[in-house]
């Protein structure tokens, strides 16, 4: 695993905009960064792919365990959501995609930092922008990236069991979310499904029909929403979610996978596993388990918010934010590779329960946040 420096394409902004990456320099700050790239060996890519598949299988086992043993309180979930989560799991509701964030140096086994299983972004850059970058990079290089094809294949499998259109939408006024939804809508359309656009704020409820509806009063039978379940459950119409006929994507059972309370459950079920870091509930007794640095993370958070690195009782690095109301978990601090002061995180994409791609975010901080750069890769 190497970090290489190179000269960006002279017209790189227009090149990435052509393929949908219009948010490459938010507020004048570089996000898409092709002044560097990460090079892997084929064997290292095989390791990352195998780790993604292994971890996803373990996570599904953990969901089954949580549901069977009724450990919902540890996840800080609304009591009204529990039954709907169980029903969604028992129906085997369709799951489209997710992304593991892994610490990996190319030598030691990749280790799980968290699972972005509900509303992961950085999709356009991983699936499309870096692929077109590779085509211009030239040579006989390849890339761990069959995300696009796998998304189309996943939608085709959904189409086999679903008749009618799919509504897709996120929040208004968010450029990255809008482009992510537009890209997913394109893959859905390529799979042969009829698609319709609808912002989450514009989803209505028809009491007479007991159905979620769009602006034209059409019942929404299936809806991809780039909107976290924990937010959705606190919205006006949440009381109708347990009984809805609408099939939301991602499904309700993903509320367990997208919650960092999953990390202590995984460590309990698979203690010492090479792809896991020791993780526990946030208690004074559990803090004493760590001989070196450890991290406190909110059970529900986004973009690295409210994360704190500790060494003993001393805070050595932290981020602000508004998360943490549901509680925190503790996780051993991963040893991240450092390339000239840059810390990369390997995002392994899962589509239809299969590892199929890699996207790398890096930062000068060990905490990957909203402003962390996306760096293309090849092998």
Secondary structure by P-SEA (a helix, b strand, c coil): cbbbbbbcccaaaaaaaaaccccccccccccccccbbbbbcaaaaaaaaaaaaaaaaaaaaaaaaaaaacccccccccccaaaaaaaaaaaccccccbbbbbbbccccccccccccccccccccccccaaaaaaaacccccccccaaaaaaaaaaaaaaaaccbbbbbccccccaaaaaaaaaaaaaaaaabbbbbbbccccccccccccccccccccccccccccccaaaaaaccccccccccccccccccccccccccaaaaaaaaacccccccccccccccccccccccbbbbbbcccccccbbbbbcccccccccccccccccccccccccccccccbbbbbbbbbccccccbbbbbbcccccccccbbbbbccc
